[in-house]
């Protein structure tokens, strides 16, 4: 359809729109009241717009006031306030009191008549209204027709209070019977209205019950006498329940004329003195404009009809509302009237009207409910959602941001030819940071990366670093963190000057060597290079990461010499993550420890990088202490190349390993030297800078330089603090953990109290040297000094050493699993979320203990959503868990149904089908026996 916009901009724009949409979409018209000349019903309020609507009666639907937004000057009533209309038979004060008594579990008191005495039957009904009703019902229809209306009402409210759905069905049937059979229709209508009023307290009436009752009233010409309160109750009930094409269309056909009638009568009421105020039939919008209370239910019904594709009925109703100018002219102007999507046109004019009135919550209810039902979103539909997002992100609340998240996800998934403005996306990320809702930002970012035809940008400025820290410290979603770091690198996203060093440091903490190196080399040149090269945290994180990676490569090279062949080596890897190669095998999971201010002495990431670095230098010649390369015969055949690529270091030949190690060490030295140049001469360096230099020198293996810096500090009479002591302690313990433990004892005697980092430094070194006795001694010593909570890195190191057997080869697999669970509990008690690295070790311990159910639980909670699903290492991990589960089922140690669920979650659908057959056989077993 096409609508001429210049006609819509004229004064009677709504009337032109109503006529046009009716004639084009309605082959027949509803029996709605004819329109009347437009009265002056829309007037700006002289009352302060912050005044709420008038208080409502007890039986009215409660309203919810929406907090004031930037563009609003008053509050909005979220739900219509159905109040009695004096022109019809409605709730009286006594009836309201009766309902309140029923709500408290009492029988509603009847209006006493001094001329009458309470009969014995009245007392029986009062004591047991349901029992008396059932007794009368058993006598037959004639007895029911003579049953008093107030007795019916008592039974209705007792059934509502006691939640008796079966009795409610009988009351509905009998109410229809009484109304149809009695000559006096008023009494039957009053019974039906009592049933309707229960919707304000209990939703015991079904939609088909409501339809049957309304049809009964229509047959008996009593429909137009329904009270205003019940009309609004029914309208709200119809639109708040799931749509049903057959029932809803008929319900709205019956209800729409009743609401339109109230709309017409409200327009005809002339305010005294030319002023209006909120009343039973009128409410104020957020901008101080008074509109009938029935307008909101009418808009809800209108959208419901449009979504059900009932164009004839919707057009008739839209014409009635538009003719009275309740559809705002600006809403019509902003709508794409050339669209062939009828649902979009109706939704657009209603949603935009609500937003113009300041009914943002109501607009959200209409829009999100309708959009969620659309399998595909056209550009016009997407533009409507975009306009709503602009309004939602203007000083948003938490609920607004949650709804905006849902809307953006639907745009990313269903609007194929639409591109969300980047400014709007950045505004969402910034709002999520301000409201401290990183989970919503993570969700939106994840869906934005799934869009195929457009590359949406990541957050910007401080929000970018905030999201990266969330991935690492809270959600532990290492996969998203890698995606974000790679996007910044691949799309050459410019980082603000103050953000460069912190982002590089955070990337190094996460173990992303390639991305961290690329960013450091990008920003370590030029006039602003000092902002990166002179940053202490960036230097410590980068050197620690690359030195650790170099050590892992060196360990692998040494094993190549000792190993009899790569096949045996891979078999050892498949058994478990038993040594440093486990770290390499898990490289693609990018395991990491969180940033801890107290762990700066050992800021190394727990994960080596699997990304290729820059072209390695020529192979260094073998020297003292460097193993000779293995025989050519030990190299794997060509057909194993693909498998070896999945094993991390196995993909590299021995010469390539040596080249990689040398490259890592050379780059770490380059980072340290660049930092050193920014701090000379040392005579002018601050205490903090000297401490950082000493720690960095220790990391890159320049022990002499570390001691020289410490001596320089003493010569300048700089008082040592615990950080300086921990630097010296780390230097000592790195080569001899026993000497480090003695150094801690001397500290205690000298009056300097060691902290958790002091003990963690020596414990970590003792673990690396396999000195389990020293580890236990240090833990006991720390407890004596009141140090109960070890750092995250220390706990992770203890767990890995226990699982790999470095601390004690005598511990049984069950004891190792119990220790792993205790480590996880301690982390959670300290408010720290275990990383995928910790979970990997726990899974290994559980599989060794032959407990695949616990292994699956560790994987499900800490690895499943925090590592890439298709990652080769995670694939192998899932295969090991699935194999153990299947074995337990076959042995009869695990129920087949439970195993089927776990296997399906692990992605082993074929195995889950096999287990399902075993479960079916188990179910048939007893019967067959």
N, C-alpha and C positions, 0 to 999 in steps of 0.2 A: 504494500500500500504506500501511497505517497500523500503527504499533507503539505499544503502550501503554507509556508512559514509566515509570509507577510500578512496573511489573514489572521494568523494566531497572535500576532503582535498588536492587533487592534484592541480596542476596549473590550468588546464582548468576545475575547479570544476563546475562553472556555466553552462558550455556547456553540461557536463554530466547530470546535474540536469534538464536542459531544455529538452534534448532529452528524458530522462526517464519519466518526467511528461507529455510530449506531447504524447508519445506512449501509456501510460497507461490510459490516461483520454480523449483522442481525437479520436473519430471514424471518424471524418471528420475535415478538417482544414479550417480555415478562409482564404480568399484570401488576405493574408498579403504579403508584400514584402519579398523576400527571403533574408536570412541573408548573410552578406558579411564577409570576413575575418576581424577579430577584429582589428581596428586601435588603435593607441595609444592616445585615447581620454581622458583618466583619468590621469591628471597630477596635482601634488601638486602646488598650487599657490605660486609664489614668492612675490606676493603683500601681504601686511599686511592683515591678516584675518579679521580685524575689518572693512575693507572697504565694504560698501554696494554694491549691484548690480548696474549696470549702470542705469541711469534714464530712465524711460519708456515714451512712447508716450502718448498723451492725451487720446487716445482711448483704452489704455491698462487697464487691470484689476489692481486695486491698490494693492500693496503688503504691508504686515504687518511685521515689523521687530520684532523678538522675542528677549527679553533682554538676555544678556550673562549669561550663567550658569557656574557652576564650571568647567565643562569639556570642555566648548566651548571657542573658541578664536575669534569668529566672530559672526555676526548676521545672522539670517535666514529670507529669504523672504517667508512669509506664503502662498502667492498666486502666481501663475505663472504670468509672466509679458508678455502678448502677444504683440509682436512688429511686425511691417510690415516686410515682406520678399520681397526683391527686385526682386525675381525670379517670382513673381506672381502679378496679378492685385490686388492691395491692396489700403489702404488709402493713399491719397496724402496729401500734406500740405494744399491744398485748401479744401479737404474734411474734414480734421480735423478742420479747421477754420469754415466750415459750421456747423459741429456738435456742436461746441462751441456756435455758434449763435443760433442754435435751442434750446440749453439748456437754453439760456437767453430769449427764447420766440420769437426770430426773425426768419425770413425765411433765410435759408442759402444762402449766395451770390454765384452765379455761376461765374466761371472763365470768365472774360470779354474778348470778342474777338473784337479788334479794327475794324475788317472788317465787323462786324455785328452790327446792331442796335437792341435795345430791342423792340420786337414787342408788339402789344397790348395784344396778348395772353400771352406772357411772363409776362407782368405786372399783368394780371388777376391771373395767377398761383401764382405769388409772393404774391399778396394780399390775395388770398383765395385758397390755394392749395387743400384743402379738397372739397370745393364746385366745383371747376373745375374737380376734379377727379370723383366726383359723377355724374356730368353732362355728362362726357364722358362715364362713366359706363352705364348710362341709354340708351345710343345709341346702346349698344350691343357689342359683342365680337370683331367685326371687328374694331370698333372705339378704343377699348382698345389696340388692337395689334399695332395700329398706334400711340398710345399715347407715347410721348417722355419719355425716361428713367429718365431724370432729373426731369420731372414733377412727376413721380412716387416717386422719392426720396424726393421731397418737401412734398408730401402728407404723406409719411411714417414718416418723422421727425415731422411734425405738429401733426399727430395723437399720436406720442409718447409723445410729450411735453404736449399735452392737455389731455392725458390719455383717449383715445377713443378705448376701447377694441373691440367694434362691428365693427368699421371701420377697425381695424387691421385685423379682420377675413376676411373682404372683400379684403383687400390688399394682404393677403396671397393667397387667392383663385385666384385673378387676376394675381399675380406674377407667379403662377404655369401655368395659362392659357397662359400668354405671352411667357413664356419659352418653353412650349410645342409647341405652334403654330407658333412662329416666326422662320424664317430660321436662322437669326442671334441669336445664343444662348448666345453670350457674353452680350448683353443688358439685357436679362432675368436674367443671372447670377448676373449681377451688382445690379439689383433690389433685388434679394434674399439676396445678401450680405449686402445690406443696411438694410434689415429687421433683419439680424443677428446682425449687429452692434448696434442696439437699445438695445440689452441685457445688454450692459454696463451701460445703463441709466435707462431703464424701462423694467421690466419683463412682457411685454404684450404678448409675444409669449408663447403659451402652448406647452407642449411636443409633442402632436400630430401634432401641426403646424410645429414644427421643423422637425419631422420625415417626414411629407409630403413634405416639401421643400427639404430636403436632397434626398429623393427618386426621386423627380423631377430632381434634378441635376444629379443623377446617371443615370436616363433614357436618359438624353441628353448629357452624357459623359462630364459633366462640374464639377464633384465632386472633381477631383484632382486639380482644379484651385482655390479652396477656400484659402483665405489668411491665413497666420499663426495666425494673431490676432483673426480672426473669429474661427479658429480651437480651439484655447485655450478658447475662450469665450464659445463656444458650449460645450467643455469638462467640463468646470467648471459648466455650467448650468445643464448639465445632472446629474452630480454627486452630486450637491448640492440640488437637488429636491428629494422628496420621490420616492422610487423605485417603478417601475412598470414592472413586469416580461415580459410582452409582448412588450411594447414599448422600455424599456431600452435595451433589448437584440438586437433588430433591430437597435437602435440608435448606440450602441457600435459597431455593425458589420459594420456600415457605417463609423464611426468616427475612429476606431482603425487603419485602413490602412493609413489614413491621418496623424495621429500622428506618426505612425511607419516610414512613409516616411520622416518626419522631423527629426526623431531620426537618421535614416540612413544618411541623408544628412549632419546632424550636425557632425556625426562621420567622414565623408569623408573630411570635411573642415580641411585643414592643417594650423595650426597657423603660422604666420610669426615669424621667429626667434625662433621658438620652445616655444613661450610664448602664453598664453591665457589670456583673460580678459573678464569680464561680457559684454554681448552684447545682441542683439535682440534675439538670439537663444540659448544663453548659460547663465547659472547662477552659482554662487558659493555656495557651501554648507557651513555649519558653520565651517568646518575644512579645508576650502581652496581648495576643490576639485571641478573642473568644470564639470557640467553635463548639458545635454540639458534641456531647459525649459519645453519641452513636457513630461519629465520623470514623474513629479508629476501627471499630468492628467492621464497618462497611469496607474500609480499605483492605482489611485482612480477607474478607470474603471475596472481594474483587480479585485479589492476587490468587486466591485459591481457585477461583473459577478459571482464570487465565492459565494457570498451570495444569488444570484438568482439560484444557483445550475446549472449554464450553464457551465458545465465542459469542453465541447468541445471548446467553444469559449475562456474560461478562459485559458485553457492549451495552445492554440495557441498563445494567447497574452503573456502569461508568458514565453513561449519558446523564443519569439522574444526579450523580455527584458532581460531574463537571458543569452541568447546567447551573448549578448553584454556586459556582466558582470556588468549590472546595479543593479542586485540583488547581494548583497555583500556575499562573501564566508562565513564570520563569521555569517551572518544571517541564512544561510542554515545550518551551523554546529549546531547552537543553537536550531534549529527546530526539533521537534520529527517527523521524517519522517516515522516512523512506524504507525503513527496515521491513522485511517480510515476516519477522519473528513477532507474532502478536503478543506472546508472553513477555518479551523484552519491553515492548511499548507500554504495556500496562504496569509492569514492574518499575520501569523508569519513571513514569509520571507519579506513581505513588511513593516510591522511595525518595525521589527528589522533593516531593511535597513535604514529606515528613522531615527531611533535613532542613528545608526552608522554615518550617514551623519550629525547628529546634528539637524535634523528637528524634534524636539520634539513635537512642536505644531501640525505638520502634522501627526506624529505618534499617538498623542492623538486623533485627528479627526478620523483617520481610526479605531483605536482600540475601542474607546468608542461607536462610531456609530454602529460597528459590534456586540460588546458584548451585547449592549442593545437589540438586536434582537434575542438573543439566549435564549430560555426558560430554558435550563439547560447548565451548563458549565462543560466540562470534565476537568480532571486533567491537561491535556496539555493546554487547554484554560486558566485555572486558573493560571498555571505557567507562561504563557505569560503575563497575567495581573499583576502577581507578579513582573516580571522583569520590567514591565513598572512602577510599583509603586516604585521600588527601584530608578529608574531614576527620578520620579516625586518628591520624598521626598529628593532629593539631592539639598539642598539650594532652597526650593520651594518658589514660589510666591503665591499670593492669589488664582489665577486661577488654579494653579497646585493643591493646597489643596482642592479646590472645586471639581475638577475632580477626585482627589484621593478619596474623600468622596463617589462619585457616584460609583467608581470602587469597593470600599470595600463593599458597600451595596450590589452590585450585587454578589460579592463573598460569602457574608454571606447568601444570599437568594437562590442562584442558584447552587453553587458549593457544592454539598452534601458531597462528599468524600474528600474534600480539607480542609486543616487547614492553615490559614494565619500565618506566623511566628510571634511570639510574639514580637520579636525585631522590626519588621516592624510596628506593631501596636503601640508600645511605641514611635517609632520615629514619627509617625503621631500625636499622642497626644502632644508630645513635640513641634512639629512644629506648631500645632494649638495654643499652649500657647504663643510661640514666636511671632506669627503673630496676636495674640489677636483675635482669631476666636473660641470662646468657643461653639458657636452654632453648628459648624461642629463636634467638639469633642463630644458634647452631642448626636448628631445624630448617629455617628458611635458607640458610647458606647451603645446606645439603641438597635441598630440592633445586636451588638455583643452578647447581653444578650438573644437574641431570638434564637440563634443557639442551637439546641437541643443536638447534639452529641459531643460538645466540649465546655469547659468553658474557655472563653477568659479572660485574666487578666484585671484589671482596670488600669488606668494610674499609674505611679510610681512617688515617691519622690514629688517634689514641684508641679508637674502637678496634682497629686491626690488631694492635698488641693485646688489648683486653680479651679479644676472642682467642688469640693464640694461647694466652695464659690459661684461659678456661679449658681449652682442649687438653693442656698438659697437667693442670693442677686439680681440676674438678671432674670433668667428664671422662678423662683418660682416653679420649677418642683420638688415638694416634693416627688413624687413617685420615680423618678430617684435617688434623694438623699438618700432615704431609701434603695433602691436597692444597691447603692454603699456602704453605711455604712455596710449593712448586708453582702455584699461580702467580705469586708475587715475582718469582724469578722468571718464569717463562713469558709473562706478559709485560715484563720490564716496568712494573708498577713503581712509581717514584715514591720513596719514603721520605717524610719530612726530616729535617736535619736532626731534631731531637729524638726521633723515633728509630734512627738507623741502628745505633749500637744496641739498644735494648731488644730490638727485633732480631738482630743477628745473634745476640746472646741466647735469646729464647729458642731460636731455631737450633742452636748448638746443643742446648740442654735436651732437646727432644731427639738428638742424635742424627739430624739430617745433615750429613757432612757435605754433600754436594751443594745443597741450597745455601748452607751457611758460608761455605767457601766462596761461592759465586757472589753472594751479597757483600762479603768482606772485600773481595778483590774489586768489586764495582765501586764501593764507596771509600776505599782506602787510598784513593788518589785524588788529586785536585786540592783546591784551597780549603775545602772542608774536611779533608782526610783526618785531621786530628780528632774530630768528633767521634770517629770510629777507632782509629789506631790507639788513641789515648784513653779509651774506656777500659777500666779495670775489669769489670764483669765480662765484657765481650772477650778480652784477652784470656782470662782464666778459663772461660767456657770453651773457647776455640782450641786453646792448647791442650786442655784436658781431653777433649773429644778426639783430636787427631793423634795424640800420644797413645791413648787407649786403643784406638783402631790399629795403630802401628804395632802395639804389643800383641794384639790378637792375630795379626797377620804373621808376626814373627813366630808365635806359638804354632800356628798352622804350618809354617814352613819347616819348623823343627819336626813336627809329626810326620811330614811327608818323608823325611829321611828315615825316621824310625819305623814307619809303617811298611808292612810287607807289600802293600798294594792298595790302590784306591778303592777296590771292591770291599776289602776288609774294613777300610776306613769308613765307607758309607754304611756298612752293617753296624758299626759301632755308633754311628750317628742315629740310626733308626731305633736303636735300643733305648736311648734316653739322652737328655742334654746333660752329659756327665762332667764336662769340664769347660774350659774357655771356648771350645768349639761350639758349645751350646749357644753361647752368645752370638757366634757368627751364624749358626743355623737359624737363629731367630731374628736375624738382621732385618728382614723385611717387615717384621712386626714392629720394629723400632721401639724397643723397650727402653724405658727411661725412669729415672727417679725424679721426684719433684724438686723444684728449687727450694732450698732451705738456707736461710740466712746464716745458720750455724754451721753449714757444711762447705763454706767457701774454701776451706783448706783442701778439699778434694772435690772440686766441682765437676768431675768427669761425668759424662753421660754414661748410662748403662748400656747403650746400644751402639755398635759400630755401624757405619753407613754401608749400604749396599749399592749406592749410586756410584757410577764410575766418576772418578775425579779427572782432572786434566791429564794430558798425555804424560805417562810416567817417564822419568829420566832413564838413561841407559842403565843396564844391570850392573850393580857394583861387583867388584871382584871378590871372591871368597877370601875371607881373612880369618884371623884367630877368633875362635869362638863361633864363627859362622859355618853352618853345616854345608857340606858339599851337596850339589844337586843330585836328585835320585836318578836311577837308571831310566833310560828311555822306555824300557820294558814295563816300568811301573805306570806309565801313562795309560789312561783308559782308552778303549777303542772309540772310533768315531761315532758308533751308534749310541754311545752313552752320553754324548755331548748334551743333549736336551735334558737328560736327567741331572747331569752335573750342574747345569745352569740353575736348577732349582735348589741346589745345596749351598748357595752362598760362595764360600771360598773354593769349593770343589770346581767351580767354573774356571778357576785360574790355574795356569801351569806354575811350576815351581819358580822359573825365572820371573814370571809376572808377579808372583807373591813378593819376591825380593824387591822388585821395582815399586810395587805398591807401598811396602813398608818404608822404603827410603823416601818416597814422595810425601807420605804422611808426616814423617819426622822433619823433613825439610820445610814443609809448610808451617808446622807448629813453631819451629824456630823463627821463621819469618814473621809470624804474628807477634811473638815475644820480642824480637828485636825492634819491630816497629813501635811497640809500646815503650820499650826501654829508651828509644830515641826521644820520646816526648817527655821523659822525666829527668834527663840530664840537664845540667849538672846535679848530682845527687845532693850537694850541699843545700840546694834550694827545694828539694823534694819534701813533701809533707810526710808525716808519719804514716798515714794511710797508704800513700803511693809507695813508700819504701817497703811496707809490709806486703803489698801486692807484688812488688818486684821479687821479693824473697820467695813468695809462694809460687810465682810463675817460673822462677829459676829452678825450683824443686821439681815442678811438673815436667819441664823439658830436660831434666837430668843434669843441670848445671849446678851441682852441689856447692862447688867452690864459690860461685857467684852468690849463691844464697847466703853462705856464711859470711862473705865479704860485706853484703848489705846489712846483715845483722850486726857485724862489728862496727860498721859505719854508724848505725843507730846508737850503739853504746858510746861511741866516741862523741856523738852529739848530745849525750846525756838525755836521750829519749827514753822515757820510762816504758819498760816493756809491759804490755797487757797480755791477756790470755790468748789473743789472736797471734801475737808475736811468738808466744810460747808454743802454740800449736804448730806454727810453721817449723820451728826447730824440732819439735817432736815428730812431725811428719818426715823430716829429713832423716832423723835417726831410725825411726821405725820402719822406713821403707826398706832398709837393708838388714835390720836386726830388730824384730819386734820385741825380743826379750829385753834389749837395751831400752827400747821405748817404754816398756812396762816399768823398768827401774827408774827411768826419768820421771814418770808420773808419781812414783813414791817420793822422790826427792822434792817434787813440786809441793806435795802435801806437807812435807816437813818444813819447807821454806816459807810456808804461809800462803802460797798461791793455790787456790782451789781449782783443780781440773774440772772441766765441764764435759757435757755429753760428747762434744766434738773431739775432745782429747782422748777419751776412751774409745770412741768410734774409730779414730785414726789408727790406734794401735791394734784394736780388734780386727779391723779390715786387713792390716798387714799380717796379723797372726793367721787369719783365715787363708790368705794367699800362700803362706808358708806351711799350711796344714798343721798348725800347732793347736790342736783342740784343747789340750790342758790349759794353755795360756789364755785361750778365749774364755773358758769357764772361770778362771781365776780373775780375769779382768771384770767379768760381769758381776761376780760376787763383790769385788772391791768397789765397783760403781754403786751397788745397792747399799753398801755400808755408808757411803758418802751421800746417800739420798738421791742418787740419780737412777730413777726407775725408767723413764721414757728415753730410750735410745733414739737416735736420728733415724729417719726413713732409710737412709743409705746403709746404716749399720744393720738394721733389721733385715733388709734385702740381702746384704752380704752373708749374714748368718743363715738365712733360709737357703740361699743358693749353695753355700758350702755344705749344709746338712744334706740336701738332696743329692749332691754330687759325691757325698762321702768323704769330703776333704777333712772334716772335723773329726769324724769317728766312723771307722769302717765296721764297727761292731753293732751299730744301731740297726734294728730291724726295720723293714719297710713300713710296718705299722707305726713304729715310734717316729720315723721320719715324717709320716703323714700327720701324726698328732702334733709334732713340732711345727709343721707348716701351717696347720690350722691355728695354732696358738700365735704364730707370727702375724697372720692375717687379722686375728682378733685384736692384737695389740695395736696394729695400724688403724683399724676402725675405731678403737677406743681413743686414739689420738686425733681422730677426725681426718685421717688421711686415707684416700681411696687407693687400694692396691692397683698397681700398674699391670699391664699385660705381661711384663717380665715376671713379676711375683706370681701371677696366675699360671704362667707357663711352668714355673717350678712346682707349684701346687698340683697341677695336672700330672706332672711327671711323678711326683710322690704318690699320688692316688693310684696311678696305673701300676707303679711298682708294688703297691700294697694290694693290688688286685681289687680295687674298688672303683669300677668305671662310673658308678652313679655319682660319686663325689667328684670324679674327674669331669664328668659332664656338667655338674653344677658350677665348678670353678670356671670352666670354659664359657658357660652360658652367662654368668654374671660379669666377668671381667675381661673376656676376650671377644666374644661374639660381635658386639657392636662397637668395639674399640679398635679393631684391626680389620684390614681389608679382607672381604670374604674370599676373594679369589687368590689371595696371597698363597704362594706355594707352601710356606711353612705351616700356615693355618690349615691348609688342605690336608697335609700329612698328619697334623695333630688330630683333626676330626676323624681321619681314617683309623688312627690308633684307638681312639675312644670307641668308635663304632665297632671295631673288631672285638674289643673287650666286652662290649655289651652283648653282641651276638653270642659270644662264648658263654656268657653267664646265662643267657636264655636257654641255650642248648643243654647246659648242665642242670637246669632247673633251679638256679639260684636267683633268678629275676623273673618277674611276671612279664609275659609277652606283651601285654597291653602297655605297660609302662615303658618297656624298651622301644616299642613302636613309636611312641610319642617322641622319645629322645632321639631316635634315629632319624625321624622325619625332620626334626629341628636341626640336626647335624647335616642335613642335605643328602642323606643316604635314602632316597625314596625307594630304590629297588630292595634294599635290605629291609626297609620298613614293611614292604609288601610280603616278603618272606616271613617276617616275624608275625604279620597279621594272620598268615595261614597257620602258623604254629599256635597262635592264640585261638583260632577257630577249632583246631584239633583238640586243644586243651578243653574248650567248652563242650565238645562232643564226647570227650573221653568218658566222663562219669555216666552219661546216658548210654553210651555203647556198652560200658561194663555192666 
